[in-house]
Amino acid sequence: MKLFYDIIAEKRDGKELSLQDISYFLESYLNGGLADYQMSAMLMAVFINKLSDRELKTWVKKMLYSGEVLDFSDIDAPVVDKHSTGGVGDKVSVPLAPLLAVLGFHVPMISGRGLGHTGGTLDKLESIPGFSVNLDIERFKKMVRENGLSLIGQTPEIAPLDRKLYALRDVTGTVESIPLIASSIMSKKIAEGIGGLILDVKVGKGAFMTSFDMAKELALVMKRIGENFNVKVDILFTDMDEPLGLCVGNSLEISESVKVLKGEYVPQITDLVVEMSATLQYSFNMVNSIEEGKKVALEKLNDGSAFEKFKKTVELQGGDPSAIDDTEKLPLCSKKIEIKAEKKGFVSELNALFFGKALVCLGGGRENKEDNVDPGAGFVFHKKTGETVNIGDVLFDIYYEDEKKLGNSMKYIEKAVKISSEAPEERCLVKGKI
């Protein structure tokens, strides 16, 4: 075999690596035969020169088969999942998963935690008293088969090479690489044993992909990976200039998700949940059109079956189902401050990035993986972009515990809201589909 140095040098110089060299290099890193500094050099070479389709397929395959690949081929129903590239107030996964389960799908959803200004599904779920996202893989598989749904974090068995690589990318300035992002996400999703994936690619101020061109490039790479491994990938490009829905913060977002599941309309969240479920129904020939899929989805939200599925899932994973019946039992910070409009006009901006960073300052998010999260901190919006305001109108509430943390968050909050004399252009929630 070649020396590690020579393989790194070839990628550094923009050459295409052989399948054997990629396999040898990644296997050596997983098994401890390759040092972190050597892998760091390779990650930077990939960051700069990217990966060809051929290289990427091998890279994903090695990550995928570094651990267990689940097999749900015995299930006589579509097995699907959803992934978002990350946003602020993005709790769509929470109501979408139980809705898909009552629509006839099976959903083995393995999610992540929030880091930086974006929230994480696991942190939201763990704000439910007793809820465990740490099921062992056998219990997870059993629950997917019997309940149609389970919601957990990444286990040691799923793509362990990704776990090692992600930790290294996080400290070597190589996170924002499209082939590395795509391979990380898709190796974990394909390992779930799914046949379909709905991918929500966020675009805007609060997204990792701030331009549509970057978002499209990432989406197309992920779609090609899916095709290589026989997974249908449906893609929505959605707006992330302002926080989604009316709440930001872990327990607040669970409360809002429950409202959606009870059939109450929540701006943006209900829209995306219905759109994504309809897209998957149509993709798997369960309905004749997207519009029919939306109608069926709304029926399941309105008749309470999706809510009951979520409550049962909470109970099966050790959570308190009474906190789903009565969301006032969810943790919420004891202090509240109202932020009011100081002039008349139109809300022209609610900057998702600044609200996301403000939540981290309040303790509701994390800067480092080891940080603890306050599940009760967050924001409740009374006005959204485009709405009219008068002097003294409440724009949003802040829930917090620590005055110092509130003070730190204000440096972002003060920049997050703009009120203009003229109405802003109406924004499209769904910017495109593939």
Secondary structure per residue as TSV (DSSP state, phi and psi in degrees):
chain	resnum	aa	ss	phi	psi
A	1	M	-	360.0	156.6
A	2	K	-	-68.7	159.0
A	3	L	-	-69.2	148.0
A	4	F	H	-56.0	-39.9
A	5	Y	H	-57.1	-43.5
A	6	D	H	-67.3	-36.2
A	7	I	H	-67.0	-42.8
A	8	I	H	-61.8	-44.4
A	9	A	H	-63.4	-37.9
A	10	E	H	-63.0	-42.7
A	11	K	H	-70.9	-37.3
A	12	R	H	-57.2	-37.6
A	13	D	T	-87.3	6.8
A	14	G	T	84.1	13.2
A	15	K	-	-82.9	154.4
A	16	E	-	-82.7	128.1
A	17	L	-	-80.6	148.2
A	18	S	-	-74.1	159.3
A	19	L	H	-61.7	-37.1
A	20	Q	H	-65.3	-41.6
A	21	D	H	-66.8	-40.7
A	22	I	H	-63.3	-47.1
A	23	S	H	-59.4	-48.3
A	24	Y	H	-61.7	-43.4
A	25	F	H	-64.8	-49.0
A	26	L	H	-70.9	-39.2
A	27	E	H	-62.7	-38.9
A	28	S	H	-64.9	-38.6
A	29	Y	H	-67.8	-43.3
A	30	L	H	-61.9	-37.7
A	31	N	T	-87.9	0.3
A	32	G	T	88.1	7.6
A	33	G	-	-88.4	-3.1
A	34	L	S	-126.2	131.5
A	35	A	-	-76.2	155.6
A	36	D	H	-56.5	-39.1
A	37	Y	H	-67.3	-30.0
A	38	Q	H	-73.4	-41.4
A	39	M	H	-66.0	-35.7
A	40	S	H	-61.3	-40.4
A	41	A	H	-64.5	-40.9
A	42	M	H	-65.0	-43.4
A	43	L	H	-59.8	-40.2
A	44	M	H	-68.6	-36.6
A	45	A	H	-64.1	-39.7
A	46	V	H	-68.3	-40.5
A	47	F	H	-55.9	-42.3
A	48	I	H	-79.8	-44.1
A	49	N	H	-105.1	-3.7
A	50	K	-	62.9	-170.4
A	51	L	-	-128.1	139.2
A	52	S	-	-69.1	165.3
A	53	D	H	-57.2	-39.6
A	54	R	H	-66.1	-45.1
A	55	E	H	-63.6	-42.9
A	56	L	H	-64.3	-39.6
A	57	K	H	-60.5	-42.8
A	58	T	H	-68.3	-41.3
A	59	W	H	-58.6	-47.9
A	60	V	H	-63.7	-42.8
A	61	K	H	-60.5	-42.1
A	62	K	H	-67.1	-37.4
A	63	M	H	-68.2	-43.9
A	64	L	H	-60.0	-50.1
A	65	Y	T	-90.1	12.4
A	66	S	T	-72.9	-14.0
A	67	G	S	-140.7	-156.2
A	68	E	-	-81.5	137.5
A	69	V	-	-108.6	116.6
A	70	L	-	-69.2	149.6
A	71	D	-	-125.4	109.7
A	72	F	-	-113.5	27.4
A	73	S	T	-65.6	-16.9
A	74	D	T	-78.6	-10.7
A	75	I	-	-82.8	126.2
A	76	D	S	-89.9	58.1
A	77	A	S	-165.4	156.5
A	78	P	-	-65.1	134.2
A	79	V	B	-106.6	117.8
A	80	V	E	-137.8	167.2
A	81	D	E	-148.5	174.4
A	82	K	E	-131.4	146.0
A	83	H	E	-138.7	136.8
A	84	S	E	-112.0	142.9
A	85	T	-	-78.0	0.3
A	86	G	-	110.7	132.1
A	87	G	-	-157.6	-168.7
A	88	V	S	-114.7	124.3
A	89	G	S	76.5	14.3
A	90	D	-	-88.7	88.0
A	91	K	-	-105.3	20.0
A	92	V	T	-57.0	-38.2
A	93	S	H	-58.2	-34.8
A	94	V	H	-64.4	-50.9
A	95	P	H	-79.7	-25.5
A	96	L	H	-67.4	-43.1
A	97	A	H	-59.2	-50.9
A	98	P	H	-66.8	-31.2
A	99	L	H	-63.4	-45.1
A	100	L	H	-61.3	-37.5
A	101	A	H	-63.8	-36.9
A	102	V	H	-84.4	-10.0
A	103	L	T	-86.4	-4.6
A	104	G	T	109.9	4.0
A	105	F	-	-91.9	163.0
A	106	H	B	-113.7	136.0
A	107	V	E	-127.7	97.9
A	108	P	E	-88.8	84.5
A	109	M	E	-92.7	113.3
A	110	I	E	-108.1	115.8
A	111	S	E	-115.7	-179.7
A	112	G	-	-123.9	176.9
A	113	R	-	-96.8	161.0
A	114	G	-	-73.6	146.5
A	115	L	B	-148.0	133.7
A	116	G	T	72.1	-142.3
A	117	H	T	-84.3	-6.4
A	118	T	B	-98.0	145.6
A	119	G	-	-83.8	166.7
A	120	G	-	-128.4	140.4
A	121	T	H	-59.7	-38.7
A	122	L	H	-62.8	-41.0
A	123	D	H	-63.7	-38.1
A	124	K	H	-64.6	-48.4
A	125	L	H	-62.9	-37.1
A	126	E	T	-73.1	-7.3
A	127	S	T	-76.0	-12.0
A	128	I	S	-79.8	121.2
A	129	P	T	-52.5	124.4
A	130	G	T	86.6	-12.7
A	131	F	-	-64.9	128.3
A	132	S	-	-109.6	127.3
A	133	V	-	-100.9	7.0
A	134	N	-	-108.2	49.8
A	135	L	-	-74.8	146.0
A	136	D	-	-72.5	162.2
A	137	I	H	-63.8	-34.2
A	138	E	H	-69.9	-40.9
A	139	R	H	-66.2	-37.6
A	140	F	H	-60.2	-48.9
A	141	K	H	-63.3	-41.1
A	142	K	H	-62.9	-41.1
A	143	M	H	-68.6	-38.5
A	144	V	H	-61.4	-43.7
A	145	R	H	-66.7	-42.0
A	146	E	H	-90.5	-34.3
A	147	N	H	-101.0	-16.6
A	148	G	S	81.3	1.4
A	149	L	E	-166.0	138.5
A	150	S	E	-151.1	146.9
A	151	L	E	-125.9	105.9
A	152	I	E	-135.6	175.9
A	153	G	E	-94.5	172.1
A	154	Q	-	-63.1	131.8
A	155	T	-	-96.1	163.5
A	156	P	T	-60.7	-23.7
A	157	E	T	-78.0	-23.2
A	158	I	S	-92.3	117.4
A	159	A	-	42.7	59.7
A	160	P	H	-61.2	-28.2
A	161	L	H	-64.2	-36.8
A	162	D	H	-61.7	-41.5
A	163	R	H	-57.9	-44.7
A	164	K	H	-66.6	-44.0
A	165	L	H	-67.6	-39.6
A	166	Y	H	-63.7	-42.5
A	167	A	H	-60.1	-37.3
A	168	L	H	-73.7	-40.9
A	169	R	H	-59.8	-36.6
A	170	D	H	-62.7	-26.6
A	171	V	H	-112.3	6.7
A	172	T	H	-121.4	12.4
A	173	G	T	69.0	28.3
A	174	T	-	-120.8	19.4
A	175	V	T	-65.9	-43.1
A	176	E	T	-83.6	43.5
A	177	S	-	-105.1	123.6
A	178	I	H	-60.5	-47.9
A	179	P	H	-64.0	-32.7
A	180	L	H	-75.1	-38.4
A	181	I	H	-63.1	-49.2
A	182	A	H	-62.5	-43.9
A	183	S	H	-67.6	-35.6
A	184	S	H	-65.0	-50.6
A	185	I	H	-64.5	-50.3
A	186	M	H	-71.9	-32.4
A	187	S	H	-63.4	-40.3
A	188	K	H	-69.9	-40.9
A	189	K	H	-69.2	-43.8
A	190	I	H	-64.5	-34.0
A	191	A	H	-64.6	-18.0
A	192	E	T	-71.3	-10.4
A	193	G	T	80.7	26.0
A	194	I	-	-83.4	158.6
A	195	G	S	-110.5	-8.7
A	196	G	E	-150.1	147.9
A	197	L	E	-139.2	129.6
A	198	I	E	-99.8	121.4
A	199	L	E	-108.9	120.5
A	200	D	E	-102.6	102.6
A	201	V	E	-95.3	111.7
A	202	K	E	-79.7	141.0
A	203	V	E	-133.9	128.6
A	204	G	S	141.4	-168.9
A	205	K	T	-60.8	-34.9
A	206	G	T	-96.2	9.3
A	207	A	S	-104.8	159.4
A	208	F	S	-69.4	-31.7
A	209	M	-	-97.8	102.2
A	210	T	-	-85.1	-17.5
A	211	S	S	-116.4	150.4
A	212	F	H	-65.3	-35.4
A	213	D	H	-61.9	-43.5
A	214	M	H	-64.0	-42.9
A	215	A	H	-62.6	-42.2
A	216	K	H	-66.2	-40.3
A	217	E	H	-60.8	-45.6
A	218	L	H	-62.5	-45.1
A	219	A	H	-61.1	-43.3
A	220	L	H	-67.2	-37.1
A	221	V	H	-63.4	-43.8
A	222	M	H	-67.4	-36.4
A	223	K	H	-64.0	-41.2
A	224	R	H	-64.6	-39.2
A	225	I	H	-61.8	-44.9
A	226	G	H	-57.3	-45.2
A	227	E	H	-61.4	-37.2
A	228	N	H	-64.0	-24.3
A	229	F	T	-118.7	24.7
A	230	N	T	58.5	39.0
A	231	V	-	-116.1	122.8
A	232	K	E	-69.9	130.1
A	233	V	E	-121.6	113.8
A	234	D	E	-101.1	137.8
A	235	I	E	-125.2	132.0
A	236	L	E	-117.1	136.2
A	237	F	E	-101.9	119.4
A	238	T	E	-126.6	153.2
A	239	D	E	-72.7	134.7
A	240	M	-	-134.6	39.2
A	241	D	S	-79.0	-35.1
A	242	E	S	-120.6	157.2
A	243	P	-	-58.2	145.8
A	244	L	S	-79.6	138.8
A	245	G	S	73.7	-156.6
A	246	L	S	-111.5	1.5
A	247	C	E	-136.9	145.0
A	248	V	E	-132.8	129.1
A	249	G	S	132.2	147.0
A	250	N	H	-63.2	-57.3
A	251	S	H	-69.7	-34.1
A	252	L	H	-62.7	-36.3
A	253	E	H	-74.4	-29.2
A	254	I	H	-66.8	-43.9
A	255	S	H	-57.7	-42.2
A	256	E	H	-68.8	-36.6
A	257	S	H	-63.4	-39.9
A	258	V	H	-63.0	-38.4
A	259	K	H	-59.0	-44.3
A	260	V	H	-60.1	-45.0
A	261	L	H	-68.1	-21.4
A	262	K	T	-89.4	3.4
A	263	G	T	91.2	4.7
A	264	E	-	-80.5	135.0
A	265	Y	-	-76.8	124.0
A	266	V	-	-117.1	119.1
A	267	P	T	-50.9	138.4
A	268	Q	T	72.9	-45.7
A	269	I	H	-70.9	-53.4
A	270	T	H	-57.0	-41.7
A	271	D	H	-58.5	-47.0
A	272	L	H	-72.5	-39.0
A	273	V	H	-59.9	-45.6
A	274	V	H	-68.2	-42.1
A	275	E	H	-62.8	-45.2
A	276	M	H	-69.3	-40.9
A	277	S	H	-66.3	-37.2
A	278	A	H	-66.8	-38.5
A	279	T	H	-62.4	-44.3
A	280	L	H	-67.9	-39.9
A	281	Q	H	-59.3	-43.4
A	282	Y	H	-69.2	-39.3
A	283	S	H	-62.6	-31.8
A	284	F	T	-103.3	21.9
A	285	N	T	56.9	32.9
A	286	M	S	-87.7	-19.1
A	287	V	S	-137.8	166.5
A	288	N	S	-91.7	-10.6
A	289	S	S	-160.0	162.2
A	290	I	H	-61.7	-40.6
A	291	E	H	-62.0	-40.2
A	292	E	H	-64.5	-39.9
A	293	G	H	-62.1	-39.2
A	294	K	H	-63.3	-42.6
A	295	K	H	-61.9	-45.4
A	296	V	H	-63.3	-41.9
A	297	A	H	-62.5	-44.5
A	298	L	H	-63.1	-35.8
A	299	E	H	-61.8	-40.9
A	300	K	H	-71.8	-29.0
A	301	L	H	-73.0	-41.3
A	302	N	H	-75.7	-26.9
A	303	D	T	-88.0	-0.6
A	304	G	S	86.5	-4.6
A	305	S	H	-69.2	-36.8
A	306	A	H	-67.0	-38.8
A	307	F	H	-61.8	-46.4
A	308	E	H	-63.2	-36.2
A	309	K	H	-64.5	-41.5
A	310	F	H	-65.7	-43.3
A	311	K	H	-61.8	-41.7
A	312	K	H	-64.5	-40.6
A	313	T	H	-63.5	-42.0
A	314	V	H	-57.9	-46.2
A	315	E	H	-64.8	-42.9
A	316	L	H	-63.4	-26.4
A	317	Q	T	-101.3	22.2
A	318	G	T	86.9	2.2
A	319	G	-	-83.0	166.5
A	320	D	-	-88.0	106.2
A	321	P	T	-65.1	-22.5
A	322	S	H	-67.5	-23.2
A	323	A	H	-74.9	-14.7
A	324	I	H	-88.1	-36.2
A	325	D	H	-65.2	-40.7
A	326	D	-	-129.5	94.8
A	327	T	G	-70.8	-6.5
A	328	E	G	-68.0	-13.1
A	329	K	G	-79.2	-12.3
A	330	L	S	-71.4	151.1
A	331	P	-	-65.2	139.0
A	332	L	-	-147.6	135.1
A	333	C	-	-59.1	147.3
A	334	S	S	-78.8	-19.6
A	335	K	E	-104.0	142.2
A	336	K	E	-138.7	137.4
A	337	I	E	-128.0	139.4
A	338	E	E	-97.8	131.9
A	339	I	E	-101.2	120.8
A	340	K	E	-111.5	154.6
A	341	A	-	-70.4	136.3
A	342	E	S	-99.7	-4.3
A	343	K	S	-151.9	164.2
A	344	K	-	-87.5	147.7
A	345	G	E	155.9	-144.3
A	346	F	E	-122.2	141.6
A	347	V	E	-70.8	113.3
A	348	S	E	-102.3	-15.0
A	349	E	E	-157.5	134.3
A	350	L	E	-125.2	96.0
A	351	N	-	-73.0	112.3
A	352	A	H	-61.9	-39.4
A	353	L	H	-61.2	-46.1
A	354	F	H	-68.2	-37.8
A	355	F	H	-67.2	-36.6
A	356	G	H	-63.3	-43.0
A	357	K	H	-69.5	-35.8
A	358	A	H	-63.5	-38.0
A	359	L	H	-63.3	-40.3
A	360	V	H	-59.8	-43.4
A	361	C	H	-62.3	-34.9
A	362	L	H	-72.9	-14.8
A	363	G	T	101.0	1.3
A	364	G	S	-85.7	-2.5
A	365	G	S	-138.9	-174.9
A	366	R	-	-135.6	142.2
A	367	E	S	-88.8	-34.2
A	368	N	S	-121.2	151.4
A	369	K	T	-57.4	-28.3
A	370	E	T	-84.3	-9.5
A	371	D	-	-64.5	140.6
A	372	N	-	-80.7	151.8
A	373	V	-	-114.9	135.3
A	374	D	-	-86.0	109.7
A	375	P	T	-69.3	-17.2
A	376	G	T	-97.9	0.4
A	377	A	-	-84.3	148.5
A	378	G	E	160.6	-166.2
A	379	F	E	-129.3	143.7
A	380	V	E	-123.5	120.0
A	381	F	E	-89.7	135.3
A	382	H	S	-103.3	-16.7
A	383	K	-	-133.1	143.8
A	384	K	-	-119.5	169.2
A	385	T	T	-55.5	132.2
A	386	G	T	97.9	-16.2
A	387	E	-	-80.9	152.9
A	388	T	E	-82.8	148.3
A	389	V	E	-137.0	149.9
A	390	N	-	-113.5	161.8
A	391	I	T	-57.4	128.4
A	392	G	T	95.2	-10.5
A	393	D	-	-65.2	140.0
A	394	V	E	-75.1	122.8
A	395	L	E	-84.9	-46.6
A	396	F	E	-163.1	159.3
A	397	D	E	-102.7	146.6
A	398	I	E	-114.5	126.2
A	399	Y	E	-103.6	127.9
A	400	Y	E	-155.4	169.1
A	401	E	S	-119.3	-36.3
A	402	D	-	-108.9	123.4
A	403	E	H	-63.9	-37.1
A	404	K	H	-65.2	-42.2
A	405	K	H	-64.4	-38.3
A	406	L	H	-61.0	-43.6
A	407	G	H	-60.5	-40.8
A	408	N	H	-64.9	-35.9
A	409	S	H	-72.0	-25.3
A	410	M	H	-65.3	-24.9
A	411	K	H	-64.6	-26.5
A	412	Y	H	-91.0	-40.0
A	413	I	H	-61.1	-39.2
A	414	E	H	-62.8	-24.7
A	415	K	H	-97.3	-7.2
A	416	A	H	-81.3	-24.4
A	417	V	E	-116.8	134.2
A	418	K	E	-126.6	135.7
A	419	I	E	-118.8	126.2
A	420	S	E	-118.2	162.4
A	421	S	S	-77.6	-21.8
A	422	E	S	-115.5	148.2
A	423	A	-	-65.8	136.5
A	424	P	-	-72.5	163.2
A	425	E	-	-64.4	141.2
A	426	E	-	-68.4	134.4
A	427	R	-	-99.4	147.2
A	428	C	-	-89.9	129.3
A	429	L	S	-68.8	-47.1
A	430	V	E	-100.1	112.9
A	431	K	E	-87.9	-14.3
A	432	G	E	171.2	168.6
A	433	K	E	-140.6	152.7
A	434	I	-	-132.2	360.0
